[in-house]
Amino acid sequence: MSVSSAAPATQSLHAALRATGWIGLGLIAVAVSLSDFLATAPASATGIGPLLAAPSMDFRFGTDILGRDMLSETLHGLSATVRSALPATLTALVAGSLFGFVAARLPRGLALTLRGAMGIFAALPALLLAVLAIGLSARGWGGIAAGLSAAPFAFVRAFEQARSQARATHSEYARATGISASTLMRRDLTYEFTGTILSSAARALAAVSIILSTVSFLGFGAVPPHRDLGLMIAASKPYFLHAWWTAAFPALALTLLILFARLAAGLDEGERA
């Protein structure tokens, strides 16, 4: 296959992957919106069935140590994870992608200072930054903490892309014709930033979902009875070897959420978690 024929095939594959990702995220959004209707039991309702019952026709995902219906619990846990991830994603977009895009057009000294500072934060594990932010605030701010911890890597990515655009031929020509820097920035915000915002949002969603679930797994995130997927997986550790379904279904739901977000971003490398 020649290079000229391989490029359209690769673009078609990426387009198909992105479409698959957005369709999957759409289905998850529907499941989250209808979770109270689809679930056969309220969140954290105990004694619904036998203790640690294996998956069956009566309990499709089995039950846990308190007799909770795992299908209902997985739906409620997915809903809790997504509802925490949405403000975290918005925070990462504003404090990371948008701030980086604007910072690249600030006066050179200030821009490079910000780039250096955010580069230091980006070199640190985002999970540790999230735990630190939660410790300095409160568990109720876990979503914001996850977004802020994912923001440095998003900032660096947006900053470098904006600097590359500033060196592009059309920008050099625009400056030569007397178009102001503010006009150029508004043009780039309108056409370049908004053109990539969906991919940036999908990358951020994948990153903050990993961070939120991990901090809950470690005990720094959600608090019972508000169980997200990370906390559900952590609670199943004592029983996992003889009741695999207590962790497998929440883990599968979390995996699908992250996978669809990655696909929606075109399998581009996500913000680090």
N, C-alpha and C positions, 0 to 999 in steps of 0.2 A: 504494500500500500504506500503510495507516495505521500510526501509531507502535505501537499496541497489537499489531498482527499482525506487525510487523517484529521486535519484541523476541524472541518465541519462535523466529522463523526464525534470528535471529542466534545465539541460544543453541544451537539445534540444529546450526548450522554449526560453532560452537566445539567442541561435544561431538564432532562427527564428526572435526574436525581433531585433537583430543586423542586420540581412539581410534586414528586413523591413526598418530599419532606413537608411541603406546605399542606398537602392533602392530609398527611398524618397529623400535623399540628391542628388542622381544622377538626379532625375527628376527636382529638383529645380535648379541644375547646368545647365541643358538643357534649362529650362525656362529663367534663367538669361542670358545665352549665346545668346539666340534668342529673348531677350526681345524687341529689336528694330524692329525685324521682326514680332513678334506676336502682339505687340501693334498696334492698329489702328490709334493712334495719338501720335505725339512727346511728350516728357516729358513736363508737365506744359502748354500744349497748351490749351488756354481758348476758350470758345464759340463754343465748338464742338457740344453741344446739349443744351436743355433747362436747366435752373438752377434747381438744386436739383430734377432732374427727377428720379423716382423710377426705380428699375431694370425692364427691358422689353426686347423684342426681339431686339430692336434697340440698347439699351445700357444694356448689360447683368448685369453689376454691378452698373447701374445707373450713375448719374452725380453729381458733387458737386456744391457748391455755385457759382463757376465761370464757370459752364458749362463744366468742364473737364470730360472726359470719365474715370470713376473709374476703369474699367478693365485695361486700358492702364496705368493709374497712379499707380495702385497696382503693375503691372509688373515692371514699372520703379522704384518704391519705393523698391520692393524686390531686384532688381538689385543693387540699391545704398546701401542697408543694407548689402548684401552679399559681395559686393566689399570692403566695409569698414571692414567687419568682417574677411576677409582673412588675411590681414597683422596683425590684432589684434590677431588672433589665432596663427600665427607664432611667434609673440612677446611673447605670454603666454607660448608657448612651449619652446622657447629658454631661456627666463628669468625665467621661472618657472620650468617646468619639467626637462629640460636638466641641468640647473644650480643646481637644487636640487639634481639630481642624481650624479653630479660630486662633489658637496660640501660635500656630505656624506662621501667621500673618502679622503678628505683633512685631515691634522693633526687634532687631536681631539679637541684641543682648538679653532682653527679657525673654524672648522666645527660646533661646538656647538654655537659659537658666531653668525655665520651666521644663524643657525637654530633659535636662540632666536630672532634675529632682524626680520627675515622674519615671525616668529610666531606672533610678535607684529602687523606687517602690516596685516597678515592674520586674526587677531582678529577684524580688522576694516571693516566696510561695504565697499565692493569694489566700490559701486556706488559713495560714498563720495571720495574715492581715485581717481576715474576717473575725477570727477568734479574738484578736487584740481589740478590734473595733467594738465587738459585742461586750468585751470586758470593760471597756471605757464608757459604754452606754448602758444598754439593757437588752435582755433577750427579745423584747418586743421590737427592737430595732434590727433584728437579724436580717430582714430583707434589704434595708438600706446598707447595712454593713457588708452584705454580700455584693451589692452593686458597687460600693466604693472600693472593695478589694479587687474587683474585676476591672475597675476603671483605668488603672495605670497602663496595663497592656493595651487596652483599647485606645488610650491617649497616644501612646507611642506609634501605634499602627496608623491612626488618623493623621498624626503630625507628619510622619514620613510621606504618606500619600499626598498631603497638602503641599509639602515642600517639593515633591516631584512635579506636581501640577504647576507650581509657581515657576519652575524651570522649563516648562513646556514651551513649544514654539508659539502657541497662540497667546500665552501670557506675555512672552517677550515682545511680541508684536503689539499687543494691547498697550503695554507700558510705553512702547516707542511712539505710539500715536497719542499719548497724553491721557489715557484712561486712568483714573485714580485707583489707588490700592483698595479703597473701600468699595468702589464699584466692582472691581474684580472679585473681591471677597463675596459680595452679594451674588455675583454671577455664579461663582463656584458653589456657594451654599445652595443656590437654587437648582443647579444642574448636576454638580458632581456629588455633593453630600447627600441630597435627597435621592439620587440615583442608586446609592449604595446603602441606604438606611435599613432596608429590609434584611439584607445580608448581615449587616452589623447587629441588628436586633436578634437575628437567629443565632449568631455566634454568642452574643451576650446571654441569651436565654439558656443555651447549653451550659455556659460557664457558671452562671449563678445557680442553676439547678444542681450542678455537682457540688458547689460550695455549700448551699443550704442543706442539702441532704447529708453531706459529710459532717457539718458542724452539729446537726441533730443526732447523727449516729454517735458522735463523740460526747454528746451530752451538753452541748453549748447552745442548742437551737430550740426547737419546739418543745413545749412542756405538756405532758398529759393533762386533761383529756384531748388537747388539740394535737393529734398525731399526724405528722407528715410521713412521707415514705422512708426517709432516713431513720426516723425514730421507730417506725414499725420494724425495719430490718434489725435495728439494734435490740429491740425487745425480744426478737425471735432467737437470739444467739443461744440461750440455754436449751432450746428445743430443736434446733435446726437439724441435728444429725438423725433424729427419729421422727421429725415432723417438718419435712423440707418445705411444704407448702406455706408455712408461716412466714418464710423469708423470700421464697422463690417468686411469688406473685407480686409483692411490692417491688422487688428488684427488677422484675420484668417490666412493670409499669414505668419505673424510673429509667430503665434502659431505652424503652421506646421513646419516651419524652426527649431524652438527650440525643438519640439517634436521629429522630425526625428533625430536631433543631439543627443538627450537624448537616443533614442532607439539604435542608432549606438554605443553608449557608453555602451550598455547593461543595461540601466536605472540605472547605477552607479551614486552615488551622484556627481553632477557637482561641478566645481569650483564656489564658492559663488559669487553672483552678488548683 
